[in-house]
Amino acid sequence: MGIRFEFDPRALGEIMRSAPVRKALKEEADRIAPVARAIARAEGLDDFADSIEVVEETRPRGRPTAAVVADREDAADHEHGTSSTPRRRILGRAAHTRIDGIT
């Protein structure tokens, strides 16, 4: 006979704020960041690559995040494209490389 487990959704906030969850988020972002830098450098965007970093924060309702960001004014232009800047999706491709590689 198996053990019956009922999840109490009231515990979710505490779980999300726990040290193991924060650590896992940071570790995943730390794995994505060098992939993003390599993609940027391969496309000749060394300054863009140098601006890529991992940023940890807590959302207003307490959810922790660890994000890979490019800290420069034209980062969104390179990611999504404009009439004068081609869409490159450097951060998006780096994230999908990690997600697609998870089995």
C-alpha positions as CSV (number, residue, x, y, z in Angstrom):
1,M,0.0,0.0,0.0
2,G,1.4,3.4,-1.0
3,I,1.6,6.6,1.0
4,R,-1.1,9.1,0.3
5,F,0.2,12.7,-0.1
6,E,-2.0,15.8,-0.4
7,F,-0.3,19.0,-1.3
8,D,-1.3,22.0,0.7
9,P,-1.2,25.0,-1.7
10,R,-0.7,27.3,1.2
11,A,2.8,26.0,1.5
12,L,3.8,27.0,-2.0
13,G,5.0,30.5,-1.1
14,E,7.3,29.2,1.6
15,I,8.6,26.5,-0.8
16,M,9.3,29.1,-3.5
17,R,11.2,31.3,-1.1
18,S,13.3,28.4,0.3
19,A,17.1,28.4,-0.1
20,P,17.1,25.2,-2.3
21,V,14.7,26.7,-4.8
22,R,16.6,30.0,-5.0
23,K,19.8,28.0,-5.4
24,A,18.3,25.9,-8.3
25,L,17.1,29.1,-10.0
26,K,20.5,30.7,-9.7
27,E,22.3,27.6,-10.9
28,E,20.2,27.3,-14.0
29,A,20.7,31.0,-14.9
30,D,24.4,30.5,-14.3
31,R,24.4,27.7,-16.9
32,I,22.4,29.8,-19.5
33,A,24.6,33.0,-19.2
34,P,27.8,31.6,-20.7
35,V,25.8,30.1,-23.6
36,A,24.3,33.5,-24.3
37,R,27.7,35.2,-24.2
38,A,29.1,32.6,-26.6
39,I,26.2,33.2,-29.0
40,A,26.7,36.9,-28.9
41,R,30.4,36.6,-29.5
42,A,29.8,34.2,-32.4
43,E,27.7,36.9,-34.0
44,G,30.4,39.5,-33.5
45,L,28.6,41.3,-30.6
46,D,31.4,41.3,-28.0
47,D,30.1,44.4,-26.2
48,F,26.7,42.8,-26.0
49,A,28.3,39.6,-24.6
50,D,30.1,41.6,-22.0
51,S,26.9,43.1,-20.8
52,I,25.2,39.7,-20.1
53,E,24.8,38.9,-16.4
54,V,22.6,37.0,-14.0
55,V,20.2,39.1,-11.8
56,E,18.4,37.7,-8.8
57,E,15.3,39.4,-7.4
58,T,12.1,38.7,-5.6
59,R,8.9,39.7,-7.2
60,P,6.3,41.8,-5.3
61,R,4.3,38.8,-4.2
62,G,7.4,37.0,-3.0
63,R,8.4,34.8,-5.9
64,P,12.1,34.6,-6.4
65,T,13.7,34.8,-9.9
66,A,17.1,34.5,-11.4
67,A,17.3,36.0,-14.9
68,V,19.9,36.2,-17.5
69,V,19.9,39.8,-18.8
70,A,21.9,42.1,-21.1
71,D,22.4,45.3,-19.2
72,R,22.5,47.8,-22.1
73,E,20.0,50.3,-23.7
74,D,19.8,48.4,-27.0
75,A,19.4,44.9,-25.5
76,A,15.7,44.7,-26.4
77,D,16.5,45.9,-30.0
78,H,19.0,43.0,-30.4
79,E,16.6,40.5,-28.8
80,H,13.4,41.5,-30.6
81,G,14.6,43.5,-33.6
82,T,13.7,46.9,-34.9
83,S,13.5,48.6,-38.3
84,S,17.3,49.2,-38.1
85,T,18.5,46.3,-35.9
86,P,18.0,42.6,-36.9
87,R,16.2,40.3,-34.5
88,R,18.9,38.1,-32.9
89,R,17.2,36.4,-29.9
90,I,20.5,35.8,-28.2
91,L,19.0,35.4,-24.7
92,G,16.0,33.4,-25.9
93,R,18.1,31.0,-27.9
94,A,20.5,30.5,-25.0
95,A,17.5,29.7,-22.7
96,H,16.0,27.3,-25.2
97,T,19.3,25.6,-25.7
98,R,19.3,24.7,-22.0
99,I,15.6,23.8,-21.9
100,D,15.8,21.6,-25.0
101,G,18.8,19.9,-23.6
102,I,17.0,18.8,-20.4
103,T,15.8,15.2,-20.5
